[in-house]
Amino acid sequence: MSADALVLVEPGAHRPGGHRHHTLTALATAHGRTLVVAPSGIVDDTRAVLEAAGAQVTGPRGVAAVVLALAGSAAAVLARATQRGFASHGWPTVLRRVPHQVALLARCLTEAACVRTGHRLAGRRATVVVLSASEALHGAAAVLGGRHTRFVHERVTTEDAVLRALGRLARRGERRVRVLTPTEAVRTDLLARFPRLPVQVRPFAVADERNRLTEAERRRAREAFGIPASETAVCLVGGWWPYKDLDVIDAALARLDVPVHVLVTGGPLDPERLNAWDRLPHVRLHVRPGPVPEAMVRTVYAAADAALVTRRPGTAKESGLVVDAVRMGVSLVVSGHDPHLSLRLAGQPWTRLFPPGDAAALATILSALASAPLPRPAGRAAADLGVPTPVDQTVFLTSPKELPCPSRLR
C-alpha cells in the first residue's frame, strides 16, 4: 500500500448493530486504499460492503501481533470469568473491580496487535486508526503496537493502581498517539486522567447526503409495517442501555390521547416493558428485535415520522442516533440531556426538544405530531451541525497536519 494508506482497526466488528459499521464502511469506501483489521472477525454484511469497496480485511498477522492477540483473548476470557466470580456485592469493591481492570488490559493487548498488523501490512507511513479504542493504557498500546490515532467514545471505567503503574511505565508511548473524542465532555474527562495526551474533539459519526431516504422508500416502509399515511409513527433504534431513559417513554405513552405507532428495533430490549406498551390503548407497537441488518434499520427510520432519542441527564457522549436520523432525513424528538447537543438543535424546525424526564412534555409533542408533522431535515443539515462527510473525515485522519476541527455536534 502507498504512504497515504488508511488502516481501520475495529475490535467490535464481529458484533452486529451499532454505529461502528456505518462509519467503518463509509470511511473505507471514501478512501479507497484501506486495510481493515478486525481481531474477532466481521459481520457478513459489513464484510461484503468492504470487499465491494476494494478494502482488504484481515485479522492480526505476524508472530508478535498474534502473540499479543492471543494474550488479549486470554485476558478477555479471564475478565469474563472473574466478573461472574465477583458478581456478588458481598465482595470488597477492590475485588469487584478486578474484571474491569483485566478487560482494559485485554483491550490494550488486542488494539496493539491490530495496530502492529496495520503497520506491518500497510507500511510504517500508513495512517492507523483504532475506531473504537479503550479509554485506558493509551501509551502502552502505542509502545506495543506503534503510532496510531484512537477514537475514545466514552469512559466506562478507570485504571486502578496496577494499571496506573503500567501506564506510567509506558508513558513515553503517549507521544505516539493522537486521541480523538466525539464531545468536549469526554475530552475533559480524559484529560483529567491523562493530562499529557494530545486530545482533540472530532465527531466519530460521518454523514453523506446520498444516505438520505427517498419518498419511495418511506412509502414502501410504511406499507410494510401497515401504518396509514394519516397516523403518526415514531421509532426507537438501538439497544436499551442504562443511560437511555425508558421510564419517561413509559409515562409519556400512557398519557397519549391519539394513536401513535411505535417502531422498536435493536438489542437488548425489555420484553416486559414492550408488553406493557402493547397493552396501552393508543400505542400501536411494531418490534424488530436486534441485531438486525442495516437494511432493516433503514426501513424502520423510513417508516417513522420522527426518531425518538431519550437519555438520562448528564449523558454527554456523541449520539449516533441523532446523526443517523439527520443524515437519512428523519425528524427528531430529543430529550435535553446534553446542553451542548440541545444548543445545536434548538430552533431547528425539524426537531422538538423536551426537558429530560418530563413525560408530560413528551406526550404533548407526540400527540401534536398527528396534526402538525415536523418537516424533514434539509440535505445539508448534518453539515450544518458539524458532522463531516466520509471524504472529509479520511482527509482529516490521513493528513499529517493539524486540521481545523469542525465538531459542533457535542
Beta strands, then each sheet from edge to edge (+ up, - down):
strand 1: 6-9
strand 2: 34-37
strand 3: 56-58
strand 4: 127-130
strand 5: 148-151
strand 6: 177-181
strand 7: 199-201
strand 8: 232-237
strand 9: 260-266
strand 10: 283-289
strand 11: 306-309
strand 12: 331-335
strand 13: 351-354
sheet 1: 3+ 2+ 1+ 4+ 5+ 6+ 7+
sheet 2: 10+ 9+ 8+ 11+ 12+ 13+
end
